Amino acid sequence: MEEDRIKHGKKPLKKKVRLNRLSKLGKLLYIFRKEKIDRSFADSKELHGLRYCRLQGLKNASEQALLTAACQNIKKIATHLARLEKVCGNSLG
């Protein structure tokens, strides 16, 4: 019974998501998001050594990918803080 309630609750949401995705704005956002993700993977390969796994095994490859993603996120945060400091003119540290 609980499962039926969950299934019925998802139908209107799925319809709303599908309509949003098919709208003009939804298509533009999807393309922008895909390009951004593609750039991120390209940076991972070229700048952060993710082209080849250094260690064998799924666990080790996963750890390398997670560390690479963490490195990229730290880099993005540092860039954002540097821009914010330039705009605001005060030091955050």
N, C-alpha and C positions, 0 to 999 in steps of 0.2 A: 504494500500500500504506500509506504514511504517512497519507494522507488518510482511509482506512478506519478506521485506529486512532483518529484524532482524532474522527471521527463517532461511533464506538462509545463513546468516553469521554464524550461530551457527553450521551448519552441518559439515563444514570442521574442526572446532574446536573440536566437539564431536568425530569425527573420529580420530583425532590426539591424543586426550586424551585416547581413547579406545586402540589404538595401543601402546601407552606408558605404559598403565596399564598392558597390556598383555605381554610386553617385560620382559626379565629376570630381568633387573634392576628395572623396575616398580614393579614387584612382591616382590622383596627384600625390596624396600622402603615401600610398603604397609604393609608388615609383621612387619617391624621395627616400623612404625608409630602406628600400632595397639597395639603392645606390650607396647609401651611407654604410650599410652592412658590408657591401662588396668592397668599399674602400677600407673598412676596418680589417677584413680578411687579407687584403693586399698588403696593408701595413704590417700585419702579423707575419706574413711570409717574408717580406723584404727587409723590414727593420728589426724584427724581434726574433728571427731565426726559427720560425714555425714551418718553414718549407720542409724540413726533415725532422723526424723525431730523434732525439739524442739517445733515448733509451728504448728498450723493447717492452712490449706488453701494454695492454689497455690501460692499466692503472697509471703507469709511468707517462704514457702519452696524454692521458687526461690531466695529470698534474702539470705537465709542461704547458698544455693549452690553458689551464686555469691561471698559471703563473704569468703567462703571456698576456692574458686578458686583464689580470690585476695590474700588470705593468702599464698597459695601455690606459687603464682607468686612472692610475696615478698621474700619468703624463697629461691626460685631459684635465684633471683637477688642478694640476700645477699651472697649466696654460690658462685656465679660466681664472685662477686667483691672480696671476700676473696681469691679465687684462683688467680685472676688477681693481687691482691696486693702481694701475695706470689711470683708470677713469675716476676713481674716488680720490686718488692722490694721497692716501694714507697707508701706512704699513699694517698688515694683518698679523704680523708675528710679534 
